[in-house]
Amino acid sequence: MLQSLFTSHFLEGLRGAASKVGERVVNLSQLMNHVSREVPSSARDQWGAKQTPFFRFETQDYAVALLRGGKGLPSGGEFLRGIASAREPDPEFGDYRELARHYLSPWSVFERVRLDRFKGRGWLRQRLDQFLNDNDRGLFLVEAEAGLGKTAFLAHLTRERGYVHHFVELARGSDGVEPGIRNMASQLIRAWGLPFDGIEAPLRPNFLQDLLKQAADRRDRDKPDEKIVLVVDALDEAGPSPAGQNVLGLPRVLPKGVYLVVSQRPVEVSLATEAPRQIERIDAQSEENRKDIWPGLTHHFSLGFLGFSWKIQEIHMIVRK
């Protein structure tokens, strides 16, 4: 059903587009300010027209709606799961809508790796979970040649667990460094309701490190049992690091309860951290990898392939090779 610009932005406001993290109601003043700001902008950008809502407000401010039934805007991992699964994540940012333009949605990555068909890698999940449980902070590195499922594994973690995420294929090379840092920063600021006046100077040393410390402090106050995990895929495809800095400005020092889960091909990448580190390598010939691809192959070939009928023993010989 078609809606007017006024109605569309009015409903956005009721759903929390003008609200901040921690607020549980939508006030009349928030709703009026949101509509007054967004309607003229949309009318100008979409139609080249002028539309200016008029309000008459002669009373004290009061609540006009419960935000998500009184639960308030999602924060932390709950928010991150929401934006990772949304084709249009802008409304999820609430009053932080300026941040939405810096967010690089991973939906195209999910489609490319056919995430809906993801199977296996249980052994890798177990080792990651063990690492997260055994250390109060740290770096978990997945290393493998191209085509062995690094991206699919990290995409699975992103969608299912609600981790801060950046997939370098969305912004490769030198020109992608600043957008990549802004992408991660936008998620941290919104997820933990941090002060925001614009993402200034993202390439300065320790920008993400300082931001992670603020996020960890807010997490300790609001959700002390939740881990903050940054997932970054394909570090080797990112642009060169400024002298003395990690790739993509990733932190050298991690606050307590903060982790990096990253992937790369087996090449040299500038990434030094003063925290526990674990490297897991995916080898195409390893028994673990063969076990991972076996369920997918048996399902695929049991349906018939190119008109041939395949026996389980024949498929097993292919995997062994």
HELIX and SHEET records of a PDB file:
HELIX    1   1 LEU A    5  LEU A   14  1                                  10    
HELIX    2   2 LEU A   28  TRP A   47  1                                  20    
HELIX    3   3 LEU A   67  GLY A   70  5                                   4    
HELIX    4   4 GLY A   76  SER A   85  1                                  10    
HELIX    5   5 ASP A   90  TYR A   96  5                                   7    
HELIX    6   6 ARG A   97  ALA A  100  1                                   4    
HELIX    7   7 TRP A  107  ARG A  112  1                                   6    
HELIX    8   8 LEU A  115  ARG A  117  5                                   3    
HELIX    9   9 GLY A  122  ASP A  134  1                                  13    
HELIX   10  10 LYS A  150  ARG A  161  1                                  12    
HELIX   11  11 VAL A  168  LEU A  170  5                                   3    
HELIX   12  12 SER A  174  GLY A  176  5                                   3    
HELIX   13  13 VAL A  177  ALA A  191  1                                  15    
HELIX   14  14 PHE A  207  ASP A  222  1                                  16    
HELIX   15  15 LEU A  235  GLU A  237  5                                   3    
HELIX   16  16 VAL A  247  GLY A  249  5                                   3    
HELIX   17  17 GLU A  287  SER A  302  1                                  16    
HELIX   18  18 ILE A  312  ARG A  320  1                                   9    
SHEET    1   A 2 VAL A  25  ASN A  27  0                                        
SHEET    2   A 2 ALA A  63  LEU A  66 -1                                        
SHEET    1   B 5 VAL A 164  PHE A 167  0                                        
SHEET    2   B 5 ILE A 228  ASP A 233  1                                        
SHEET    3   B 5 VAL A 258  GLN A 264  1                                        
SHEET    4   B 5 GLY A 138  GLU A 143  1                                        
SHEET    5   B 5 ARG A 277  ARG A 281  1                                        
END                                                                             
